[in-house]
Amino acid sequence: MRILGIDPGSRITGFGVIEQAGFHVEYVSCGVIKSTPDFTFPDRLKEIYDGICEVLETYQPDSAAIENVFVAKNPNSALKLGQARGVLMLAVRQYQIDLSEYSAKAVKQAVVGYGQADKYQIQQAVRALLKLSSTPSQDAADALAIAMCCSNHLAVSQVSL
Amino acid sequence: MRILGIDPGSRITGFGVIEQAGFHVEYVSCGVIKSTPDFTFPDRLKEIYDGICEVLETYQPDSAAIENVFVAKNPNSALKLGQARGVLMLAVRQYQIDLSEYSAKAVKQAVVGYGQADKYQIQQAVRALLKLSSTPSQDAADALAIAMCCSNHLAVSQVSL
């Protein structure tokens, strides 16, 4: 079972791919999709959309997960983030992959065991849990953490079947 | 010059198409794209995206305009609206059509001559200006008003060239 985690952002979108077998997870890949600040917003949305399509095409995940955002600073940043999130969700849907949503708190609890963990703690936990030789960037680490949160939920639901 | 106006919404997206020649405008079509409330949000985004692609395919506009939203009730509704807006902007960009953005105030001023006009006044103004035999729905009328606002700006910029 291959899981794609997505940490949406209008400037930087993180992605992380893991392979899950029961409670065992293995790292596959991670990275970021950056949009060009000088571009118009429609052009930037196309960069984000094309970027995630390439990731979906390359890694062919069976399932995807995205962070559920409730805490935007203001309606204007929520709108921008929503626009990026919209094209990411559309791409996942077009590839006919199930998309789960998890709160930031659930993601932090899944990897650090503590819902208020900071970005650095997430990076270190992801590195340790996936036995990585180097620390992924914050956005890529967040995306891997989202994938791992999804993996935990799938593993638990498989056991309870 | 054919102009498509878009009034974005996660439940109902209005669209309106007009033909512009200088300061003269003519009605072509209008309608709404509805997303199914029972569907998952990715499915609803796909409905909105597929709907606007069909409109773009059918009417082949030369230019498009969308309302610039600054006044969402709260970050959560801004996020939902942003997601719908994102897939609409992506579709327009994929068809390589220029997209302009206008504030609600500018749109109201363009058709009613008054930035605080209500929905009913917009419906009546659009009906009168485009010589329609019936009153379009609120969302379709808003979309036509956005297209007319864009048309005004294009006409003025053509004159000043």
Interface residues (C-beta under 8 A of the other chain):
Chain A: T40 F41 P42 D43 L45 K46 Y49 V69 F70 V71 A72 K73 N74 P75 N76 A78 L79 K80 L81 G82 Q83 A84 R85 G86 V87 M89 L90 V92 R93 Q94 L99
Chain B: T40 F41 P42 D43 L45 K46 Y49 V69 F70 V71 A72 K73 N74 P75 N76 S77 A78 L79 K80 L81 G82 Q83 A84 R85 G86 V87 M89 L90 V92 R93 Q94 L99
